[in-house]
Every structure is written in structure tokens, then in C-alpha cells.
Amino acid sequence: MNNIIDKVSECLVRAGSTFREDQKTAYRNAIANEPNNQSCWVMQQELDNALVAEENRSPLCDDTGIPHLFLEVGPNCNVTGELLEQIKEGIAQGLRQLPGRPMAIKGDDNARIDQSGGLDEDSGALAPSPILIKPVKEDVLRLTVLMLGGGPAIRGVTQRVFHKHNVDVVIDEIVSRAKEGVSKLGCSPCVLAVGIGRSQFEATSLMMEAMVYGDFGKQSVFEKIITEKVNESNIGPLGLGGKHSVLATFAKVGPQRASGVRIVALRPCCCFEPRRASVEL
């Protein structure tokens, strides 16, 4: 039992404190190809911060994030109530070790909405989001932890898009909304997370899946077009201008219904996101 709890705890700490290799490479490439000296300096500081955080196993950002959980389940693997409780305990233990910022609001529904109940001083009291479970062909039980901050959540949107039977119409709408979100986020360069589904729940779930599987070094044509169009805005890191408002786009398109609209979820992830790590249980 403790083995799973420890694995989950370690996974959360890695997610909150470490850039993946593809993420480091994306920053180094952007720094090498950015003509704006101020923006280049900003990205170098962000990368240096990430390297120090990894070495010290300390949070990448003061906003340590809300744990979002994605569980892949192979054909011969079982998910039990006991396993889910172990995952929950591992998350709480990891939040204390990171350490996470105390963000759990106490009290009843009203008190949690207006924050009148105050904060729980135990960082481990922060509840993770509801877990998403995905069946996979690989015979594995793999948990991915995403630590998602508040700024991107404020700038994210989930809305309908009238597609007019044209992919370019959907792309242009995503780009328009992304430019607005990126310009107001501040903590950039961004990664755009996009999910396109049949309902708000499905689109948001697909957006989360895009963050789980996204790779800075492997961009589809759809993703590249969005990234390039947003970068034409010249917003740049911290709004200082330059070629790199967005480092990459992670998109997931799910099943669609025969209708005139597509439901699009968009999250302009901050300069440290997606903060992500995976572990086999």
C-alpha cells in the first residue's frame, strides 16, 4: 500500500518542480531564435528558474497549482476503491513534501465560495480535481499528475464555435481567443491547450488529455498553424514583444456530432505549464 502512496507523492513533487526534456529544449530553441533581447532575457530567467527548482526539488512557481489526475488503465489492470484512496493519500503527501501553497478553503458551500471560512494551513488538505480514467491498449496502470495554476484558469474559455464546415474557421476562432488570453496572462511564453468535443465536459476533458500527451518536439499541422498564427501577434514573453508568445500548442480533437457548432476548450498555459509527471503504479 505505502509503495503506491510513495510513488504518487514522488510523481506530484516532480510535476511541480521539474521541466521535462522536451520543455527544456523548446526554451533553448526559443532563446536561440528570439531577436528581442528583453524577451530573450525573460525566457532565459524562466529556464534558469526551472533548472534551480529541479535541483532543489522546490516549486516552479509560488502558485503551486491544483492537482489534476489522469489515470490510464490497461486491459488486465483493475481500479479499486482502495487504489483511488491510495492515490488520494499520495497526492496529500506530495503536496506537503513539495510543499504546495495552502489553498484549501474551509467551510460549507457558501463559505468556500466567498472564502469566509479561511484557509486550511495544511497544504495536503487541498483536494485534487476529479480523476479522469482512460482505457488504453498497453497493459499498464499509469497515473499522470498535472499541477494547474490559477492564472491560466482565469484566462481560459470553453465556448461554442460555428464551424461553417470549415476547419480554418475553427482555427481562426481559437487563434482570436488565444491572442486575447495570452495578451492578458502575463506569465508567458505560453503553451496553448485545446480540446474540441461535443459538450463542455468532453471538450475540457480532451483539453486535459492534450496536456497529458503533448510533446513540444512533436506538433501536428493543426497545432503548428495555431502556434504560428498566435505568434504573429508579437505579444512576446511578458508582453515585451517578440516571436515567441507561444512555444507550442497541444490539441486533442474528439468525436464530433452532426451539428453547426463545435465546443472548444482553450487554456493558455503559463510559462511553467503544463507542469506534468507520470508514474506506473
WOHU-V201048 format. One line per field, one symbol per residue. ss: DSSP state (H for helix, E for strand, L for the rest). burial: # if it has 24 or more other C-alpha atoms within 12 Angstrom, else .. Layout:
ss=???
burial=???
This chain:
ss=LHHHHHHHHHHHHHHHHLLLHHHHHHHHHHHHLLLLHHHHHHHHHHHHHHHHHHHHLLLLLLLLLEEEEEEEELLLLLLLHHHHHHHHHHHHHHHHHHLLLLLLELLLHHHHHHLLLLELLLHHHLLLLLLEEEELLLLLEEEEEEEELHHHHHHLEEEEEELLLLHHHHHHHHHHHHHHHHHHHLLLLEEEEEEEELLHHHHHHHHHHHHHHLELLELLHHHHHHHHHHHLLLLLHHHLLLLLLEEEEEEEELLLLLLLEEEEEEEEELLLLLEEEEEEL
burial=...#################..##.###.##..#.#..######.##.###.##..#####.###########.....#....#.####################.................######..####......#############.#######.#......##.###########################..###############..#..##########.######################......#####################
